[in-house]
Structure formats: C-alpha cells, structure tokens
Amino acid sequence: MPDRLRVEVAGRTLELSNLDKVLYPATGFTKGEVIDYYTRVAPVLLPHLAGRALTRIRFPNGVDGSSFFEKNAPAATPSWVHTETLPVPGSAKGRETIDYVVADELPTLVWLANLAALELHTPQWQIGEHPDLMVVDLDPGAPAELRQCCQVALLLRDRLADDGIESYPKTSGKKGMQLCCPIAGTQPADAVSGYARRIAQELERAHPKLIVSKMTRKLRAGKVFIDWSQNSAAKTTVAPYSLRAQPVPAVSTPLTWAEVAAGAAGKRPAVKPYRAAEVLTRIAEQGDLLAPLLDGGPELPG
C-alpha cells in the first residue's frame, strides 16, 4: 500500500497516510482499520459529537507509545473543518481562547482518525448552551471491578428514576462505566454537578461498603467511586463509540439494562471491553442504544 493515499470523503479531498502502521500492537490493529472503524460507526457517533467542543487524545506511535491531549485545532487544519473559538479561563498554558474542532461531518472524523486521534472526548454541553447531559462516572477501586460497577449502576438508575430522570449505561472502554442522562439544558453546570453530588452522597450513606462519593483515592479500595464531578463545565467524558487506548481496540460501548443486570449478578461478563468489530455488529443488531440522549430530558430537581 502506498505511504499516502488521496481519497474523496463526502465531497472533501483528504490525504491519508501510513495506513499499514500498527496502532494496537497486541492485536495488529492498524491505522487503516482505525479509519475504517470510525467511518463505519460515523452514523451513530456523529450525532453525539455534533455541536460539542472536541478534545482528542492522539497516539501517533500507537497505544504503546507516547500520547498527548489536543484541544486546539492543529496546524494545517483544513479550511472546511468546523472550529469554534472559546474562552479558557485559567488555562495552564496561559491561553485566553482555544480554537476547538467540532466533529459534525464524516470528513472531519476521517481526518481526525488519520491523525491517530484514537480517543474522542466531549463536554456535557453544546457550544453556547447549558448542559443537556448529566454523566455519572463509575470507577471501581481494586479489588472491586465491573461487577460492582453494574450493581451501583442499578442503584443509581432506580434512584434517578424516582426523580423522573432516565439513565442509559455504557462502558468506559476501560475498567469502569458511565451513566448518561438526557436533561433539559436549562440549568448551569454547577446545578447539574450539585445534583449529581447529592445523589452520590445519598447512595454512599445507604451503601457505605459499596459506594464512595469522595475523590480521595485511599477511600476507594474495594468500592465504586461515583464521580459526580464529570458535570463540571471544564470536564469532558469519552464519547460513545470512541476507541480507547487499551491493548485491544476497545470501545466505549452502550449497554442494555439487561446486560448490566447480568453483569451485576455475575452471570456473564456483560460489560467486558467490547472491540471495534463487536461494536459494529451490536449496532447492526440494536441500533444506537443511546439515541434517546439526543431527544432532551427534564430539568433536574432543585
């Protein structure tokens, strides 16, 4: 295969490079396969990225090599890539603004994949708006694992439902899980984060041997940390269907509640790290399990 390949993607001309380069050495998964995955998953992924400032984690030498976070649009960004200039108060690099990439079309997604931007992370808000998502991250502290995450996810689901909040589970693609909740988009991030914190503290009091709501790492052993702080305006969460930097090409994968219940009961490894090919098969069979996130939701209780 040539080192560089000129292609047309939805009316845009892109030059792809080093398609045979292995980015996941343990499985031989190449950059070409990364681009193919993101191209095929685009119909369900792009709606979850649209309108959101995108943070990427790039792995130019594969998941075993060095990586870097990238928020600013890189040099030589094509003129057709959608960017938005946003303020970044308190930036560690002294910047007043950042030119964020917004991935709202397939050519942009292919361009990012060609840059080895394996991981795609978004905030809970669309540009210029209040958060329209509440995300709760479930992080197990060894020896707790995904089974305990599933148990906590069920407790959270039922507690949120008491307030009329629907929740939708997904794997992080690593060791944990997230619950994603569509909300009205009428409340500031502080209010969303405050509500998530109150629920986490309430569940910690009810299940102190299983749940911790404090960020102190020494408190997490054998418990599941409910990370309510993901709803800070400055935080991002890995996007649904994003690849992760793991030995295998794992994906942050939407789950059914039946799978979560099976995982909680230890009946099957229902929340294992699903690989790219498995995720494409799941989409063909189930569609986008997180499509309801795009339809909005209620205001959170005060």
C-alpha positions, 0 to 999 in steps of 0.5 A, spaced: 500 500 500 502 506 498 505 511 504 499 516 502 493 515 499 488 521 496 481 519 497 474 523 496 470 523 503 463 526 502 465 531 497 472 533 501 479 531 498 483 528 504 490 525 504 491 519 508 497 516 510 501 510 513 495 506 513 499 499 514 502 502 521 500 498 527 496 502 532 494 496 537 500 492 537 497 486 541 492 485 536 495 488 529 490 493 529 492 498 524 491 505 522 487 503 516 482 499 520 482 505 525 479 509 519 475 504 517 472 503 524 470 510 525 467 511 518 463 505 519 460 507 526 460 515 523 452 514 523 451 513 530 457 517 533 456 523 529 450 525 532 453 525 539 459 529 537 455 534 533 455 541 536 460 539 542 467 542 543 472 536 541 478 534 545 482 528 542 487 524 545 492 522 539 497 516 539 501 517 533 506 511 535 500 507 537 497 505 544 504 503 546 507 509 545 507 516 547 500 520 547 498 527 548 491 531 549 489 536 543 484 541 544 486 546 539 485 545 532 492 543 529 496 546 524 494 545 517 487 544 519 483 544 513 479 550 511 472 546 511 473 543 518 468 546 523 472 550 529 469 554 534 473 559 538 472 559 546 474 562 552 479 558 557 479 561 563 485 559 567 488 555 562 495 552 564 498 554 558 496 561 559 491 561 553 485 566 553 481 562 547 482 555 544 480 554 537 476 547 538 474 542 532 467 540 532 466 533 529 459 534 525 461 531 518 464 524 516 470 528 513 472 531 519 472 524 523 476 521 517 481 526 518 481 526 525 482 518 525 488 519 520 491 523 525 491 517 530 486 521 534 484 514 537 480 517 543 474 522 542 472 526 548 466 531 549 463 536 554 456 535 557 454 541 553 453 544 546 457 550 544 453 556 547 448 552 551 447 549 558 448 542 559 443 537 556 447 531 559 448 529 566 454 523 566 455 519 572 462 516 572 463 509 575 470 507 577 471 501 581 477 501 586 481 494 586 479 489 588 472 491 586 471 491 578 465 491 573 461 487 577 460 492 582 460 497 577 453 494 574 450 493 581 451 501 583 449 502 576 442 499 578 442 503 584 443 509 581 438 508 575 432 506 580 434 512 584 434 517 578 428 514 576 424 516 582 426 523 580 423 522 573 430 522 570 432 516 565 439 513 565 442 509 559 449 505 561 455 504 557 462 502 558 468 506 559 472 502 554 476 501 560 475 498 567 469 502 569 462 505 566 458 511 565 451 513 566 448 518 561 442 522 562 438 526 557 436 533 561 433 539 559 439 544 558 436 549 562 440 549 568 448 551 569 453 546 570 454 547 577 446 545 578 447 539 574 454 537 578 450 539 585 445 534 583 449 529 581 453 530 588 447 529 592 445 523 589 452 520 590 452 522 597 445 519 598 447 512 595 454 512 599 450 513 606 445 507 604 451 503 601 457 505 605 461 498 603 459 499 596 459 506 594 464 512 595 462 519 593 469 522 595 475 523 590 480 521 595 483 515 592 485 511 599 477 511 600 476 507 594 479 500 595 474 495 594 468 500 592 465 504 586 467 511 586 461 515 583 464 521 580 459 526 580 464 531 578 464 529 570 458 535 570 463 540 571 463 545 565 471 544 564 470 536 564 469 532 558 467 524 558 469 519 552 464 519 547 460 513 545 463 509 540 470 512 541 476 507 541 480 507 547 487 506 548 487 499 551 491 493 548 485 491 544 481 496 540 476 497 545 470 501 545 466 505 549 460 501 548 452 502 550 449 497 554 442 494 555 439 494 562 439 487 561 446 486 560 448 490 566 443 486 570 447 480 568 453 483 569 451 485 576 449 478 578 455 475 575 452 471 570 456 473 564 461 478 563 456 483 560 460 489 560 467 486 558 471 491 553 467 490 547 472 491 540 471 495 534 468 489 530 463 487 536 461 494 536 459 494 529 455 488 529 451 490 536 449 496 532 447 492 526 443 488 531 440 494 536 441 500 533 444 506 537 442 504 544 443 511 546 439 515 541 434 517 546 440 522 549 439 526 543 431 527 544 432 532 551 430 530 558 427 534 564 430 539 568 433 536 574 430 537 581 432 543 585 
